[in-house]
């Protein structure tokens, strides 16, 4: 049978696989020495040449073959289909040298360490092994020919990390490089490096606001991981390699739950996958296990900072189910107003995740619980301990915030106190006497703790880079602004809220300048601020409004993708006039006045309300204040309501 791939004359004559990167010499000729190298010329099979010649003679122009990344992908794919057991070079050496041109290996190792510390949800890299292998391939003599596939895949992983974590310019070139070549491995034999690269690339796309891309990359990584679980032979691998596989699975698990955003599509991976163990401790991962690790049928082995990754996985599963409950309707789901489903009743849909969350929290070592333990202590230990400590606490507080926010009025009156829902569906039975007051204290304490935790991280020089931290800060801002304008909803207990709001907004401004997905949250916060100011100062304008009138804003408040409601004609004149004041103080591209006091900073947010006319838009129907989400975005939808394009540039709309 004639081979339909690019090959040299010598390999074709000997009927052996011609392994190359798209350029001569091929690997076989390179091994034979200079004589064969000089005559090695890659060409298409004679049969294919004849077909092309006849096509050209028939009047169809033959496009010349271009040496592009996608052409290399086609070459490698065709080679892997013929003989999948033989190694091949994934990336042409010229492309590899171009993306890393002028980059020292120590720079790459520094960025890998930064990724290891700043993204605790993806703690699967074994840095000692990567450091050893990377130094070896970085110093190899490239004149000997292209590297084998595993080396090139390691370079591809490094490029993905550079795109995600490097502080230098030109990060898009790393991302483009990875996107172009990662497709090669999707149809070849699955391997762990490719799964890890896909997860890192997904995190990059997530932070860039490319939600659909991130979702697809996570899906590809998860499916490949499932294949590896079937093909894996534990007897042929070391304990460290087995732990790396387990941690990579849990990285897929966490990302699977992060990018679904509460949407109706099912999760790909189950927590109870066969042949997967809970993550071992950090020291056991570095040096090898000292004791057997627990399977998923047992509880996670440790509860201290050394075993934080197992705690993070368990906590993220709880958080994802909390988000799913809220986004899918929360208390407004059918039957949730029945007495047996009231939130204070044991076994109710709200109480189950709440109790599971509290048990997870109680299982932690006291030194892992904030604010009982301060960030500074963990920061003093280095090695990303502060970031790990912060992440598990953020999971707890964001879950408490979402559960508590579900049963408070979306827009209360200035005199309102915690009494539960005020719009349908209402709860027919009365709760225990202090139930709502306790839930309010818990909710607004959580929103403050998120802000102080992130501030202490920054003060300790250990800020998180993960988009999850930005989402926690954004969610906290919705509640901190809420209680700033409606203090009675926490019975006047939030006395330091002006300073908290200033810190909260300062963090979000910095975040949205680094991660584009934060720009949408920034716009949503402006809408929240405008609404709360107007409603607290001019209640008659919003008399009779219920949560149903604010579905657009509520949707964007819950949205981890950073999609704000559309600003413009849909806003009433009284609220629209407040936005320029907010943007002038905190808008994109403007730095905060750090010399001003926190209280004066927040006062500037609200000073314009005293000049607003009280009867500006009494006759506007509810839909003119906040239209339904479907009226704002005319996006195509795939199966089960998943939008095909998450990436409307709402900041452009705002500035227009």
C-alpha positions as CSV (number, residue, x, y, z in Angstrom):
1,X,0.0,0.0,0.0
2,X,1.3,3.4,-0.9
3,X,1.9,5.8,2.0
4,X,0.0,9.0,1.6
5,X,2.3,11.2,3.8
6,X,5.3,13.4,3.2
7,X,8.5,11.4,3.4
8,X,12.1,11.3,2.0
9,X,13.1,9.0,-0.8
10,X,15.3,6.8,1.4
11,X,12.6,6.0,4.0
12,X,10.0,5.4,1.2
13,X,12.3,3.0,-0.5
14,X,13.0,1.1,2.7
15,X,9.3,1.2,3.6
16,X,10.0,2.6,7.0
17,X,8.2,5.5,8.8
18,X,9.8,8.8,7.9
19,X,9.7,10.7,11.2
20,X,10.1,14.5,10.7
21,X,8.8,17.9,11.7
22,X,7.8,19.0,8.2
23,X,11.4,19.9,7.3
24,X,14.4,17.9,6.2
25,X,16.4,16.0,7.4
26,X,14.2,13.3,8.8
27,X,15.2,11.6,12.0
28,X,16.4,8.4,10.2
29,X,18.7,10.3,7.9
30,X,20.0,12.5,10.7
31,X,21.1,9.3,12.5
32,X,23.0,8.1,9.5
33,X,25.3,11.1,9.3
34,X,26.1,14.1,7.1
35,X,26.1,12.1,3.9
36,X,22.4,11.2,4.3
37,X,21.5,14.6,5.7
38,X,22.7,16.3,2.6
39,X,20.5,14.2,0.2
40,X,17.4,14.0,2.5
41,X,14.6,15.8,0.7
42,X,11.0,15.5,1.8
43,X,8.4,15.0,-1.0
44,X,4.8,13.8,-1.5
45,X,4.1,10.2,-2.7
46,X,4.3,9.7,-6.4
47,X,0.7,8.7,-6.6
48,X,-0.4,11.9,-4.9
49,X,1.8,14.0,-7.2
50,X,0.2,12.5,-10.2
51,X,-3.3,13.1,-8.9
52,X,-2.4,16.7,-8.2
53,X,-0.8,17.1,-11.6
54,X,-4.0,15.8,-13.4
55,X,-6.1,18.1,-11.3
56,X,-4.0,21.0,-12.2
57,X,-4.2,20.1,-15.9
58,X,-8.0,19.9,-15.6
59,X,-8.1,23.6,-14.9
60,X,-8.2,23.7,-11.1
61,X,-5.4,25.8,-9.6
62,X,-3.3,23.9,-7.1
63,X,-2.5,26.0,-4.1
64,X,1.3,25.8,-3.2
65,X,2.0,24.0,0.0
66,X,2.7,26.6,2.7
67,X,4.9,25.8,5.8
68,X,2.4,26.8,8.4
69,X,1.5,25.4,11.9
70,X,-1.7,23.9,10.6
71,X,0.1,22.1,7.7
72,X,2.4,20.6,10.4
73,X,-0.7,19.5,12.3
74,X,-2.0,17.7,9.2
75,X,1.3,16.0,8.6
76,X,1.6,14.8,12.1
77,X,-2.0,13.6,12.2
78,X,-1.6,11.6,9.1
79,X,1.6,10.1,10.5
80,X,0.0,9.2,13.8
81,X,-2.9,7.5,12.0
82,X,-0.6,5.2,10.1
83,X,1.7,4.1,13.0
84,X,0.4,5.4,16.3
85,X,3.0,3.5,18.4
86,X,5.9,5.3,16.9
87,X,7.0,8.6,18.3
88,X,6.9,11.8,16.3
89,X,7.7,15.4,16.8
90,X,4.7,17.5,17.6
91,X,6.1,20.9,16.9
92,X,8.5,21.9,14.2
93,X,11.8,23.1,15.6
94,X,11.6,26.4,13.8
95,X,8.2,27.2,15.4
96,X,9.4,26.0,18.8
97,X,12.5,28.2,18.6
98,X,10.4,31.2,17.5
99,X,8.0,31.2,20.4
100,X,10.8,30.8,23.0
101,X,13.3,33.0,21.2
102,X,15.4,34.9,23.7
103,X,13.7,33.2,26.7
104,X,16.0,31.7,29.2
105,X,15.2,28.5,30.9
106,X,15.3,30.2,34.3
107,X,12.6,32.5,33.2
108,X,10.4,29.6,32.3
109,X,11.1,27.9,35.6
110,X,10.2,31.1,37.5
111,X,6.9,31.3,35.7
112,X,6.2,27.6,36.4
113,X,6.8,28.2,40.1
114,X,4.5,31.2,39.9
115,X,1.8,29.1,38.4
116,X,2.3,26.5,41.1
117,X,1.7,29.1,43.8
118,X,-0.9,31.4,42.3
119,X,-3.4,28.8,40.9
120,X,-4.0,26.4,43.8
121,X,-6.9,24.7,42.0
122,X,-4.4,23.3,39.4
123,X,-1.7,22.0,41.7
124,X,-0.8,19.0,39.6
125,X,2.7,19.8,38.3
126,X,5.6,17.9,40.0
127,X,8.1,20.8,39.9
128,X,11.3,18.7,40.7
129,X,10.7,16.5,37.7
130,X,9.7,19.3,35.3
131,X,12.8,21.3,36.4
132,X,15.1,18.4,35.7
133,X,13.6,17.6,32.3
134,X,13.3,21.2,31.2
135,X,16.9,22.0,31.9
136,X,17.9,19.0,30.0
137,X,16.0,19.8,26.8
138,X,16.7,23.5,27.0
139,X,20.5,22.9,26.8
140,X,20.4,20.1,24.2
141,X,22.2,20.6,20.9
142,X,19.4,21.5,18.4
143,X,21.6,20.6,15.5
144,X,21.0,17.0,16.2
145,X,17.5,17.1,14.8
146,X,14.0,17.6,16.3
147,X,13.3,16.5,19.8
148,X,11.0,13.5,20.5
149,X,7.3,14.0,21.2
150,X,7.4,14.1,25.1
151,X,9.9,16.9,25.0
152,X,7.9,19.0,22.6
153,X,4.8,18.4,24.7
154,X,6.6,19.7,27.7
155,X,7.5,22.8,25.8
156,X,3.9,23.2,24.8
157,X,2.9,23.0,28.5
158,X,5.5,25.6,29.3
159,X,4.1,27.9,26.6
160,X,0.6,27.5,28.1
161,X,1.9,28.5,31.5
162,X,3.8,31.5,30.0
163,X,0.5,32.7,28.4
164,X,-1.3,32.4,31.8
165,X,1.3,33.7,34.2
166,X,4.0,35.6,32.5
167,X,4.1,39.3,33.3
168,X,5.8,40.2,30.0
169,X,4.2,41.6,26.8
170,X,3.2,39.4,23.9
171,X,1.4,36.8,25.8
172,X,-0.9,36.2,22.9
173,X,1.9,34.6,20.9
174,X,2.2,31.9,23.5
175,X,-1.6,31.3,23.5
176,X,-1.7,31.2,19.7
177,X,1.2,28.8,19.7
178,X,-0.5,26.4,22.1
179,X,-3.9,26.7,20.3
180,X,-2.3,25.9,16.9
181,X,-0.5,22.7,18.1
182,X,-2.5,21.3,20.9
183,X,-5.0,20.0,18.4
184,X,-2.3,17.5,17.2
185,X,-2.5,15.5,20.5
186,X,-6.3,15.4,20.7
187,X,-6.4,12.6,18.1
188,X,-3.3,10.8,19.1
189,X,-2.6,8.5,22.1
190,X,-3.7,10.3,25.2
191,X,-1.0,11.5,27.6
192,X,-0.9,13.4,30.8
193,X,1.1,16.4,29.5
194,X,-1.6,17.2,27.0
195,X,-4.3,17.0,29.6
196,X,-2.4,19.4,31.8
197,X,-1.8,21.8,28.9
198,X,-5.5,21.8,28.0
199,X,-6.4,22.7,31.6
200,X,-3.9,25.5,31.7
201,X,-5.1,26.8,28.3
202,X,-8.7,26.6,29.6
203,X,-7.8,28.7,32.6
204,X,-6.2,31.3,30.3
205,X,-9.2,31.5,28.1
206,X,-11.5,31.7,31.2
207,X,-9.6,34.7,32.4
208,X,-9.7,36.3,29.0
209,X,-13.5,36.1,29.0
210,X,-13.6,33.3,26.4
211,X,-16.0,31.1,28.2
212,X,-17.0,28.8,25.4
213,X,-13.4,28.1,24.5
214,X,-12.6,27.3,28.1
215,X,-15.5,25.0,28.3
216,X,-14.4,23.1,25.2
217,X,-10.8,22.8,26.4
218,X,-11.9,21.5,29.8
219,X,-14.2,19.0,28.0
220,X,-11.3,17.7,25.8
221,X,-9.0,17.4,28.8
222,X,-11.7,15.5,30.8
223,X,-12.4,13.1,28.0
224,X,-8.7,12.4,27.5
225,X,-8.3,11.9,31.3
226,X,-11.1,9.4,31.2
227,X,-9.2,7.5,28.5
228,X,-6.0,7.6,30.6
229,X,-7.9,6.1,33.5
230,X,-8.7,3.1,31.3
231,X,-5.2,2.8,29.8
232,X,-3.2,3.4,33.0
233,X,-1.1,0.6,34.4
234,X,-0.2,1.4,38.0
235,X,2.4,-1.4,38.2
236,X,4.5,0.4,35.5
237,X,4.6,3.8,37.2
238,X,6.2,5.2,40.3
239,X,4.2,6.5,43.3
240,X,4.9,10.1,42.3
241,X,3.7,9.5,38.7
242,X,0.5,8.0,40.1
243,X,0.0,11.0,42.3
244,X,0.5,13.3,39.4
245,X,-2.2,11.4,37.5
246,X,-4.5,11.6,40.5
247,X,-4.0,15.4,40.9
248,X,-4.4,16.0,37.1
249,X,-7.8,14.2,37.4
250,X,-8.8,16.4,40.3
251,X,-7.6,19.4,38.3
252,X,-10.1,18.3,35.5
253,X,-12.7,17.8,38.2
254,X,-12.4,21.3,39.6
255,X,-12.2,23.0,36.2
256,X,-15.3,21.0,35.0
257,X,-17.2,22.6,37.9
258,X,-15.7,26.0,37.5
259,X,-16.6,26.7,33.8
260,X,-20.1,25.2,33.8
261,X,-21.3,28.4,35.6
262,X,-24.5,26.7,36.9
263,X,-25.7,26.1,33.4
264,X,-27.9,23.0,32.7
265,X,-25.2,21.0,30.8
266,X,-24.1,18.0,32.9
267,X,-20.6,17.7,34.5
268,X,-18.2,15.4,32.7
269,X,-16.4,13.9,35.7
270,X,-17.8,12.3,38.8
271,X,-16.1,12.6,42.2
272,X,-16.4,8.8,42.5
273,X,-14.3,7.8,39.6
274,X,-12.7,4.4,39.8
275,X,-9.0,4.0,40.4
276,X,-8.6,7.6,41.5
277,X,-7.3,8.5,45.0
278,X,-7.7,11.6,47.0
279,X,-4.7,14.0,46.6
280,X,-1.8,13.2,48.9
281,X,-0.1,15.8,51.0
282,X,2.2,18.3,49.4
283,X,5.3,16.8,50.9
284,X,4.3,13.3,49.9
285,X,3.9,14.5,46.4
286,X,7.3,16.1,46.3
287,X,9.3,13.3,48.0
288,X,7.0,10.3,47.5
289,X,4.3,9.0,49.9
290,X,5.2,8.0,53.4
291,X,1.8,6.4,54.0
292,X,-0.9,4.9,51.6
293,X,-3.3,7.5,50.3
294,X,-7.1,7.2,50.8
295,X,-9.4,6.2,48.0
296,X,-12.5,8.2,47.1
297,X,-14.6,5.8,49.2
298,X,-12.9,7.2,52.3
299,X,-12.7,10.7,53.7
300,X,-9.8,12.8,52.6
301,X,-6.7,11.8,54.6
302,X,-5.6,15.1,56.1
303,X,-7.0,18.4,57.3
304,X,-4.0,20.7,57.6
305,X,-2.3,23.0,55.0
306,X,-0.2,20.1,53.7
307,X,-3.4,18.3,52.6
308,X,-5.2,21.5,51.4
309,X,-5.7,20.1,47.8
310,X,-8.0,17.3,49.0
311,X,-10.0,19.9,51.0
312,X,-10.1,22.2,48.0
313,X,-11.5,19.5,45.8
314,X,-14.2,18.5,48.3
315,X,-15.1,22.2,48.9
316,X,-15.3,23.0,45.2
317,X,-17.7,20.2,44.7
318,X,-20.0,21.7,47.4
319,X,-19.6,25.2,46.0
320,X,-20.5,24.0,42.5
321,X,-23.7,22.4,43.8
322,X,-24.6,25.6,45.7
323,X,-24.1,27.6,42.5
324,X,-26.2,25.1,40.5
325,X,-29.0,25.3,43.1
326,X,-29.1,29.1,43.0
327,X,-28.7,29.6,39.2
328,X,-31.3,27.0,38.4
329,X,-33.9,29.0,40.4
330,X,-33.0,28.7,44.0
331,X,-36.0,29.3,46.3
332,X,-38.2,29.9,43.3
333,X,-37.9,26.3,42.0
334,X,-41.2,24.4,42.1
335,X,-42.1,23.1,45.5
336,X,-39.4,25.1,47.4
337,X,-42.1,27.1,49.3
338,X,-43.7,23.9,50.8
339,X,-43.2,23.6,54.5
340,X,-40.9,20.5,54.3
341,X,-38.6,22.6,52.0
342,X,-38.2,25.7,54.2
343,X,-34.5,26.4,54.6
344,X,-34.5,25.8,58.4
345,X,-36.0,22.3,58.0
346,X,-33.6,19.4,58.2
347,X,-33.2,17.7,54.8
348,X,-34.5,20.6,52.7
349,X,-32.7,21.5,49.4
350,X,-31.1,24.6,51.1
351,X,-30.2,22.9,54.4
352,X,-28.4,19.9,52.8
353,X,-25.6,21.8,51.1
354,X,-25.4,24.2,54.1
355,X,-24.8,21.4,56.6
356,X,-22.4,19.7,54.2
357,X,-20.5,23.0,54.0
358,X,-20.3,23.4,57.7
359,X,-19.1,19.8,58.2
360,X,-16.4,20.4,55.6
361,X,-15.4,23.5,57.4
362,X,-15.3,21.8,60.8
363,X,-13.1,19.0,59.3
364,X,-10.3,21.6,58.6
365,X,-7.4,22.1,61.0
366,X,-8.0,25.3,63.0
367,X,-4.9,26.8,61.4
368,X,-6.7,26.6,58.1
369,X,-9.7,28.6,59.2
370,X,-9.8,32.4,58.6
371,X,-10.0,34.8,60.5
372,X,-9.0,32.6,63.5
373,X,-5.7,32.2,61.7
374,X,-4.2,35.2,59.8
375,X,-2.8,35.2,56.3
376,X,0.6,36.5,57.5
377,X,1.5,33.2,59.3
378,X,1.0,31.1,56.2
379,X,2.7,33.8,54.0
380,X,5.8,33.5,56.2
381,X,6.1,29.8,55.3
382,X,6.2,30.7,51.6
383,X,5.8,28.0,48.8
384,X,2.3,29.2,48.1
385,X,0.9,28.4,51.5
386,X,-0.9,31.7,51.8
387,X,-2.6,31.3,48.5
388,X,-3.7,27.7,49.4
389,X,-5.0,28.9,52.8
390,X,-6.9,31.7,51.1
391,X,-8.5,29.6,48.4
392,X,-10.1,27.1,50.8
393,X,-11.5,29.9,52.8
394,X,-12.8,31.8,49.7
395,X,-14.7,28.6,48.8
396,X,-16.4,28.6,52.2
397,X,-17.3,32.3,52.2
398,X,-18.6,32.4,48.6
399,X,-20.8,29.4,49.3
400,X,-22.2,31.1,52.5
401,X,-22.8,34.3,50.5
402,X,-24.7,32.6,47.7
403,X,-26.8,30.5,50.1
404,X,-27.6,33.6,52.3
405,X,-28.3,35.9,49.4
406,X,-31.0,33.7,48.0
407,X,-33.5,34.5,50.8
408,X,-33.0,38.3,51.2
409,X,-35.0,40.9,49.3
410,X,-33.4,41.9,46.0
411,X,-34.2,45.5,46.6
412,X,-35.4,46.3,50.2
413,X,-36.7,49.5,51.6
414,X,-34.5,51.7,53.7
415,X,-36.4,50.7,56.9
416,X,-36.4,46.9,56.1
417,X,-34.9,44.4,58.5
418,X,-34.1,40.7,58.0
419,X,-37.4,39.0,57.7
420,X,-37.0,36.6,54.7
421,X,-38.5,36.9,51.2
422,X,-40.8,39.8,50.5
423,X,-41.8,38.7,47.0
424,X,-43.3,35.5,45.7
425,X,-42.9,32.6,46.4
426,X,-43.3,33.4,50.1
427,X,-42.8,31.0,53.0
428,X,-46.1,30.2,54.8
429,X,-44.4,29.1,58.1
430,X,-42.5,31.2,60.5
431,X,-38.8,30.3,61.2
432,X,-37.1,30.0,64.6
433,X,-37.0,33.4,66.3
434,X,-33.5,34.5,65.4
435,X,-33.2,32.6,62.1
436,X,-33.2,35.6,59.7
437,X,-31.0,37.8,61.9
438,X,-28.4,35.0,62.1
439,X,-28.5,34.4,58.4
440,X,-28.0,38.1,57.7
441,X,-25.0,38.2,60.1
442,X,-23.5,35.2,58.4
443,X,-24.1,36.6,54.9
444,X,-22.7,40.0,55.4
445,X,-19.8,38.7,57.5
446,X,-18.9,36.5,54.6
447,X,-18.9,39.4,52.1
448,X,-16.5,41.4,54.4
449,X,-14.2,38.4,55.1
450,X,-13.7,37.9,51.4
451,X,-12.5,41.5,51.1
452,X,-10.2,41.4,54.1
453,X,-8.8,38.1,53.1
454,X,-7.8,39.3,49.7
455,X,-6.4,42.5,51.1
456,X,-4.3,40.6,53.6
457,X,-3.0,38.4,50.7
458,X,-1.9,41.5,48.8
459,X,-0.3,43.1,51.9
460,X,1.7,39.8,52.4
461,X,2.9,39.9,48.8
462,X,1.0,36.7,47.9
463,X,-2.1,37.7,45.8
464,X,-4.0,35.1,44.0
465,X,-4.1,35.3,40.2
466,X,-7.0,32.8,39.7
467,X,-10.2,34.2,38.2
468,X,-12.0,32.5,41.0
469,X,-10.6,35.1,43.4
470,X,-11.9,37.9,41.2
471,X,-15.4,36.3,41.1
472,X,-15.4,36.1,44.9
473,X,-14.5,39.8,45.2
474,X,-17.2,40.7,42.7
475,X,-19.8,38.7,44.6
476,X,-18.7,40.3,47.8
477,X,-19.0,43.8,46.2
478,X,-22.7,43.2,45.4
479,X,-23.4,42.6,49.1
480,X,-21.1,45.2,50.5
481,X,-22.7,47.9,48.3
482,X,-26.1,46.5,49.3
483,X,-25.5,46.8,53.0
484,X,-23.8,50.2,52.5
485,X,-27.2,51.6,51.3
486,X,-29.5,49.4,53.4
487,X,-27.7,49.0,56.8
488,X,-30.9,47.9,58.6
489,X,-30.7,44.6,56.6
490,X,-27.8,43.7,59.0
491,X,-29.4,45.5,62.0
492,X,-26.8,48.2,61.8
493,X,-23.9,45.7,62.6
494,X,-21.8,46.6,59.5
495,X,-20.2,49.6,61.0
496,X,-17.0,49.6,59.0
497,X,-18.6,49.0,55.6
498,X,-17.4,52.2,53.9
499,X,-13.8,51.2,54.3
500,X,-14.6,47.6,53.2
501,X,-16.4,48.9,50.0
502,X,-13.4,51.1,49.1
503,X,-11.0,48.1,49.5
504,X,-13.4,45.9,47.5
505,X,-13.6,48.3,44.6
506,X,-9.9,48.9,44.6
507,X,-9.3,45.2,44.2
508,X,-11.8,44.8,41.4
509,X,-10.3,47.7,39.5
510,X,-6.9,46.1,39.6
511,X,-8.3,42.7,38.7
512,X,-10.3,43.9,35.6
513,X,-7.1,45.6,34.3
514,X,-5.3,42.2,34.3
515,X,-8.1,39.7,33.5
516,X,-10.5,40.9,30.8
517,X,-13.4,38.8,32.3
518,X,-13.4,41.3,35.2
519,X,-14.5,44.1,32.9
520,X,-18.0,42.7,32.7
521,X,-18.1,42.4,36.5
522,X,-16.9,46.0,36.8
523,X,-19.9,47.2,34.7
524,X,-22.3,45.1,36.7
525,X,-21.1,46.6,39.9
526,X,-21.7,50.1,38.4
527,X,-25.3,49.0,37.7
528,X,-25.7,47.7,41.2
529,X,-24.3,50.9,42.7
530,X,-26.6,53.1,40.6
531,X,-29.7,51.0,41.5
532,X,-28.9,50.9,45.3
533,X,-28.2,54.6,45.5
534,X,-31.4,55.5,43.6
535,X,-33.6,53.0,45.5
536,X,-32.3,54.1,49.0
537,X,-32.8,57.8,48.2
538,X,-35.9,57.6,46.2
539,X,-38.0,54.7,47.2
540,X,-41.2,55.9,45.4
541,X,-39.5,55.4,42.1
542,X,-39.3,51.6,42.8
543,X,-42.6,51.1,44.7
544,X,-44.2,47.8,43.7
545,X,-41.1,46.4,42.0
546,X,-40.2,42.8,42.7
547,X,-37.3,40.5,42.0
548,X,-38.9,39.6,38.7
549,X,-38.3,43.2,37.5
550,X,-34.6,42.8,37.9
551,X,-33.9,39.4,36.3
552,X,-31.3,40.8,34.0
553,X,-29.2,42.3,36.8
554,X,-29.7,39.2,39.0
555,X,-28.5,37.0,36.2
556,X,-25.3,38.9,35.7
557,X,-24.7,39.0,39.5
558,X,-24.7,35.2,39.5
559,X,-22.7,34.9,36.3
560,X,-19.1,33.6,36.7
561,X,-18.4,34.5,33.1
562,X,-18.4,38.2,33.6
563,X,-21.4,39.2,31.5
564,X,-23.1,42.4,32.7
565,X,-26.6,43.6,31.7
566,X,-26.6,45.9,28.8
567,X,-26.3,49.6,29.7
568,X,-28.1,52.3,27.7
569,X,-31.7,52.9,26.9
570,X,-32.8,50.1,29.3
571,X,-31.8,52.3,32.3
572,X,-34.1,54.9,33.7
573,X,-32.8,58.5,33.6
574,X,-32.3,58.6,37.4
575,X,-30.0,55.6,37.5
576,X,-28.2,56.4,34.2
577,X,-27.1,59.8,35.5
578,X,-25.3,58.1,38.4
579,X,-23.0,56.0,36.2
580,X,-20.7,58.7,35.0
581,X,-19.9,59.7,38.6
582,X,-19.0,56.1,39.4
583,X,-16.9,55.7,36.3
584,X,-15.0,58.9,36.8
585,X,-13.9,57.7,40.2
586,X,-13.4,54.0,39.6
587,X,-13.6,53.5,35.9
588,X,-11.3,51.5,33.7
589,X,-8.0,53.1,33.0
590,X,-8.3,55.5,36.0
591,X,-6.2,54.9,39.2
592,X,-7.7,55.3,42.6
593,X,-6.8,58.3,44.7
594,X,-4.9,56.4,47.4
595,X,-4.3,59.7,49.3
596,X,-8.0,60.1,49.9
597,X,-9.6,58.5,52.9
598,X,-11.7,55.4,52.5
599,X,-14.8,57.2,53.7
600,X,-14.4,60.1,51.4
601,X,-13.9,57.6,48.5
602,X,-17.2,56.0,49.2
603,X,-19.0,59.3,49.8
604,X,-18.1,60.3,46.3
605,X,-20.1,57.3,45.0
606,X,-23.2,58.6,46.6
607,X,-22.9,62.4,46.6
608,X,-24.8,62.8,43.3
609,X,-27.9,61.3,44.7
610,X,-28.9,64.4,46.6
611,X,-29.4,66.3,43.5
612,X,-31.6,63.8,41.7
613,X,-35.2,64.7,41.1
614,X,-37.6,62.5,43.0
615,X,-40.1,62.1,40.2
616,X,-37.8,61.5,37.3
617,X,-39.3,58.5,35.7
618,X,-42.5,57.5,37.6
619,X,-44.2,56.3,34.5
620,X,-41.5,53.9,33.2
621,X,-42.8,50.3,33.1
622,X,-40.5,47.8,35.0
623,X,-39.1,46.4,31.7
624,X,-37.7,49.8,30.9
625,X,-35.6,49.8,34.1
626,X,-34.1,46.3,33.7
627,X,-35.2,44.2,30.7
628,X,-35.1,40.5,30.8
629,X,-31.7,38.9,30.0
630,X,-33.0,37.4,26.8
631,X,-34.0,40.9,25.5
632,X,-30.4,42.1,26.1
633,X,-28.5,39.4,24.3
634,X,-29.6,37.9,21.0
635,X,-27.1,35.0,21.2
636,X,-27.5,31.7,19.3
637,X,-28.0,28.9,21.7
638,X,-26.8,25.3,21.5
639,X,-28.4,22.3,23.1
640,X,-29.7,22.8,26.7
641,X,-29.5,26.6,26.5
642,X,-25.7,27.0,26.3
643,X,-24.8,30.2,24.6
644,X,-22.4,29.8,21.7
645,X,-20.7,33.1,22.2
646,X,-20.0,34.3,25.7
647,X,-18.0,37.3,24.6
648,X,-20.0,40.4,24.0
649,X,-17.8,43.4,24.7
650,X,-19.9,45.1,27.2
651,X,-17.2,47.7,28.1
652,X,-17.4,48.9,24.5
653,X,-21.2,49.3,24.9
654,X,-20.7,51.2,28.2
655,X,-18.2,53.6,26.7
656,X,-20.3,54.3,23.6
